[in-house]
Amino acid sequence: MRLCPLLLLLLVFHQATLVLTIDSSGIVEADLRVVAAEGLNEVALPAEPLPETIEVRVDGRDLIPIYENGSLYFFSPSPGEAEITYLVNLTAADGEFRFRVRGSDRVDLILDPNVILLTVPERVENLTYLDSRLLIEFRAPEEIAYAVRRETATRPKAETPETTTAKTAAPPPATETVEAVTITTSPASFTETGAPSKTTLTTLTKPPSARTETPEGAAGAQPSYGVLIFGLGVIAVGVLLGLMLYRGRRGGGFEESGLSELDRLILEAIRERGGSVLQGRLQNELGIPKTTLWRRVKKLEKLGYLRIVKEGTVNRLILLHEAS
């Protein structure tokens, strides 16, 4: 964009205080607060934006932004405080996200609990907690790299009843014994004088958990505990699978648990419009702020509910499957 010399005289340059927030889904939102003068203002954006998410407000009034080569221009009819918000453009590889912060001003970086920072800023000025979120104050320039903690497949094991194995066969009563057996040996043992000796085995008692020798005649009368335990184990596994399927049908699935009421409203609105709608049209019809809608649709795309297709300068939202 070429600005005529007259407009260049009206440009007012400002240093912006930048607040970067990385939320639980890994999306980075930038918030700049500057003092705007009456006329044409120019602000150098410290972090590269997604141009379609830029919003400018001066004293609560929405202004039209012009973005070119890392600089933001906007015309303000009156002086006041300008609030500039946008989503930061990220590069991703192997589960790692990166972006650069330019300039030399102070930056406030706010991290949600499940964000894992992979680089430490060199010029850190302060560290503190805001409730459960970490605030890092540092000086630009800096490159920020981070990852988002994912839910593991082993987490639901806590729902498995610990009493499942209690349904196996109970051990035999402690009073169960095998009848006394007296065995008289043949003259196979001799004393030193060669006289035959007689050995008598007294009563054999079968403990509850010990294996004992049984007479051949009684072998067929003992129950097959191995088969009984195996059968009860199969029944317990079947009951557990049935409970998991029942919970899934009631909407207790792991993927559904991350959907908010706003997420469901967005999915339902796309479905009612034939499963495909332009992002700008959906924003106007639902009355949702641009940055909020973008954050929600990016999350839904990650979860596999919809796909974002670029059509020129606008985005089309295509529904892949509905929320149950």
C-alpha positions in Angstrom: 0.0 0.0 0.0 1.4 3.4 -1.0 0.3 6.3 1.2 0.5 9.8 -0.2 2.8 12.3 1.6 -0.2 14.1 3.1 -1.3 11.0 4.9 2.3 10.2 6.0 2.3 13.5 7.8 -0.7 12.4 9.8 0.9 9.1 10.9 1.4 8.8 14.6 3.8 6.1 15.9 3.2 4.3 19.2 5.0 1.8 21.3 2.6 -0.9 22.3 2.5 -2.9 25.5 1.9 -6.5 24.5 0.1 -9.3 26.4 0.3 -12.8 24.9 -2.0 -15.5 26.2 -1.6 -19.2 25.3 -4.8 -21.0 26.1 -5.4 -24.7 26.8 -5.8 -25.5 23.1 -2.5 -23.9 22.1 -4.0 -20.8 20.5 -2.1 -17.6 21.1 -4.1 -14.3 21.5 -2.3 -11.0 21.4 -3.7 -7.9 23.2 -2.1 -4.5 22.7 -3.1 -1.2 24.4 -1.9 2.0 22.9 -2.9 5.7 23.0 -4.4 6.7 19.7 -4.3 10.2 18.3 -6.9 11.7 16.2 -6.2 10.9 12.5 -4.2 8.1 11.0 -2.3 5.9 13.4 0.4 3.3 12.8 1.4 0.5 15.1 4.1 -2.0 14.5 2.7 -5.4 15.5 5.3 -7.3 17.6 4.0 -10.7 16.7 2.9 -11.8 13.3 -1.0 -11.9 13.2 -3.6 -13.8 11.3 -4.9 -10.8 9.4 -8.5 -12.0 9.4 -8.6 -11.9 13.2 -7.4 -8.3 13.7 -9.8 -6.1 15.7 -9.3 -2.5 16.7 -11.4 -0.6 19.2 -11.0 3.0 20.4 -13.0 3.9 23.4 -15.4 1.0 22.7 -15.9 1.9 19.0 -14.9 -0.6 16.3 -12.5 0.8 13.7 -11.5 -0.6 10.3 -7.9 -2.0 10.4 -5.4 -1.9 7.5 -2.5 -4.3 7.8 0.6 -4.3 5.6 4.2 -5.7 6.1 3.9 -6.1 9.8 2.3 -2.7 10.5 -1.2 -1.9 11.4 -2.9 1.3 10.3 -6.2 2.7 11.5 -8.0 6.0 11.3 -9.4 7.3 14.6 -12.0 10.1 14.6 -10.9 11.1 18.1 -8.1 10.5 20.5 -8.4 7.8 23.1 -7.2 4.4 24.2 -6.9 1.8 21.4 -7.3 -1.9 22.1 -5.9 -4.1 19.4 -6.5 -7.9 19.5 -5.6 -10.7 17.1 -4.5 -14.3 17.0 -0.8 -14.9 16.4 0.3 -16.9 13.3 2.1 -20.0 14.5 4.5 -22.5 12.9 4.0 -26.2 14.0 6.2 -29.3 13.6 6.3 -32.6 15.5 3.8 -31.4 18.1 5.8 -28.2 18.8 4.5 -24.6 18.2 6.7 -21.5 17.6 6.3 -17.8 17.0 8.6 -14.7 17.2 8.2 -11.5 19.2 9.9 -8.5 17.6 10.9 -5.1 19.0 12.4 -4.3 22.4 9.4 -3.5 24.6 8.3 -5.5 27.6 6.0 -8.5 27.0 3.6 -10.2 29.3 3.3 -13.9 28.5 0.4 -15.8 30.2 0.4 -19.7 30.1 -2.5 -22.0 30.9 -1.6 -25.0 33.2 -1.4 -27.6 30.4 1.0 -25.5 28.2 4.6 -26.7 28.3 7.2 -24.0 27.6 10.1 -25.4 25.5 12.3 -22.2 25.6 13.1 -19.8 28.4 13.2 -16.0 27.5 16.7 -14.6 28.0 15.7 -11.3 29.6 13.1 -12.3 32.2 12.0 -9.5 34.5 9.4 -11.2 36.7 7.5 -14.5 37.3 4.2 -14.8 39.1 1.0 -16.8 39.2 -2.4 -15.5 38.2 -4.6 -18.1 39.9 -3.5 -21.3 38.1 -1.8 -19.5 35.2 1.8 -18.5 35.0 2.7 -14.9 34.0 6.2 -14.3 32.6 7.4 -10.7 32.0 10.3 -10.4 29.7 11.9 -8.1 27.1 11.7 -8.7 23.3 13.0 -9.8 20.9 12.4 -13.5 21.6 11.3 -16.7 20.0 8.7 -18.7 22.0 8.4 -22.5 21.6 5.9 -24.6 23.5 3.8 -27.8 23.4 0.3 -28.6 24.7 -0.1 -31.5 27.2 -2.4 -34.2 25.7 -4.8 -36.5 27.6 -3.3 -40.0 27.8 -5.3 -43.1 27.0 -4.5 -44.5 30.5 -6.4 -41.8 32.3 -9.8 -43.6 32.2 -8.4 -46.6 34.1 -9.4 -44.9 37.3 -13.1 -45.6 36.4 -12.5 -49.4 36.4 -14.1 -50.9 39.6 -11.4 -52.3 41.8 -13.7 -55.0 43.0 -13.9 -56.8 39.7 -11.6 -59.6 40.8 -13.7 -60.1 43.9 -16.3 -62.0 41.9 -13.9 -65.0 41.3 -14.5 -68.3 43.0 -14.2 -68.3 46.8 -11.4 -70.5 48.2 -12.5 -73.8 49.9 -13.4 -73.5 53.5 -10.6 -73.8 56.0 -12.2 -76.9 57.6 -12.0 -78.9 54.4 -9.6 -81.9 54.9 -8.7 -85.1 53.2 -9.4 -88.2 55.1 -6.5 -89.7 57.0 -4.5 -92.1 55.0 -2.3 -94.7 56.6 0.3 -96.2 54.4 2.4 -99.2 55.4 5.6 -99.5 53.4 7.0 -102.7 52.2 10.4 -103.7 53.5 12.1 -101.1 51.4 13.6 -99.2 54.4 16.0 -101.0 56.7 17.8 -100.3 59.9 21.5 -100.9 60.4 20.7 -104.4 61.5 18.7 -105.2 58.3 15.3 -105.4 60.1 12.3 -104.1 58.2 10.7 -100.9 59.4 7.1 -99.7 59.3 6.3 -96.1 58.4 2.9 -94.6 59.0 1.8 -91.2 57.5 -0.6 -89.3 59.6 -3.6 -87.2 58.6 -3.0 -84.8 55.7 -4.8 -81.5 56.1 -5.6 -79.4 53.0 -5.1 -75.6 53.7 -7.5 -73.3 51.9 -4.8 -72.1 49.4 -2.6 -75.1 49.1 -2.6 -77.9 46.6 -2.8 -81.4 48.2 -2.5 -84.9 47.0 -5.9 -86.7 46.7 -6.6 -90.4 46.4 -7.4 -91.6 42.9 -10.9 -92.5 43.8 -11.7 -88.9 44.9 -10.1 -87.1 42.0 -13.3 -87.0 39.9 -15.3 -85.5 42.8 -13.1 -82.3 43.1 -14.5 -79.2 41.3 -12.5 -77.6 38.4 -11.6 -74.2 40.0 -9.6 -73.1 36.9 -12.6 -73.3 34.6 -14.8 -71.6 37.2 -12.4 -68.7 37.6 -12.0 -68.3 33.8 -15.7 -68.2 33.3 -16.3 -65.6 36.0 -13.4 -63.5 34.6 -15.0 -63.5 31.2 -18.3 -62.4 32.8 -16.6 -59.5 34.6 -14.9 -58.3 31.4 -18.2 -58.3 29.6 -19.9 -56.3 32.4 -17.0 -53.8 32.3 -17.3 -53.4 28.5 -21.1 -52.9 28.8 -20.6 -50.1 31.4 -18.1 -48.4 29.1 -20.5 -48.6 26.1 -23.4 -47.3 28.3 -21.3 -44.3 29.4 -20.3 -43.6 25.9 -23.9 -43.6 24.6 -25.0 -41.2 27.4 -22.5 -38.6 26.1 -19.7 -39.4 28.6 -17.1 -40.1 25.8 -13.7 -38.6 26.2 -13.8 -36.5 23.1 -17.3 -35.0 23.9 -16.2 -33.9 27.4 -14.2 -31.1 25.9 -17.2 -29.4 24.2 -18.7 -26.3 25.7 -22.2 -24.9 25.1 -20.7 -22.4 22.7 -19.0 -25.2 20.7 -22.3 -27.1 20.4 -24.1 -23.9 19.4 -21.5 -23.4 16.6 -21.8 -27.0 15.4 -25.7 -26.8 15.4 -25.7 -23.5 13.5 -23.4 -25.0 10.8 -25.7 -28.1 10.6 -28.8 -26.0 10.2 -27.2 -24.1 7.3 -26.6 -27.3 5.3 -23.3 -28.3 6.9 -21.3 -25.5 5.3 -21.1 -21.7 6.0 -18.8 -18.8 5.6 -17.1 -17.8 8.9 -18.0 -14.2 8.5 -21.7 -15.0 8.0 -21.7 -17.3 11.0 -20.1 -14.6 13.1 -22.8 -12.0 12.1 -25.7 -14.4 12.7 -24.5 -15.6 16.1 -23.2 -12.3 17.2 -19.9 -13.8 18.5 -16.7 -11.7 18.6 -14.3 -12.6 15.8 -11.4 -13.8 18.0 -13.7 -15.9 20.1 -15.3 -17.6 17.1 -11.9 -18.2 15.6 -10.6 -19.8 18.8 -13.6 -22.1 19.0 -13.5 -23.2 15.3 -9.8 -23.9 15.5 -10.5 -26.1 18.6 -13.3 -27.9 16.8 -11.1 -28.5 13.8 -8.5 -30.1 16.1 -11.1 -32.4 17.6 -12.2 -33.4 14.1 -15.7 -31.9 14.1 -15.2 -29.5 11.2 -12.7 -28.4 8.5 -11.6 -24.9 7.7 -11.3 -24.2 3.9 -9.7 -21.0 2.6 -11.7 -19.4 -0.2 -9.8 -16.4 -1.3 -9.7 -14.0 1.7 -12.5 -15.7 3.6 -12.9 -19.0 5.5 -15.6 -21.6 4.9 -16.5 -23.9 7.8 -17.5 -27.5 6.7 -19.2 -29.8 9.3 -17.6 -33.3 9.4 -19.8 -34.8 12.1 -22.2 -33.6 14.7 -21.9 -33.4 18.5 -23.9 -36.2 20.1 
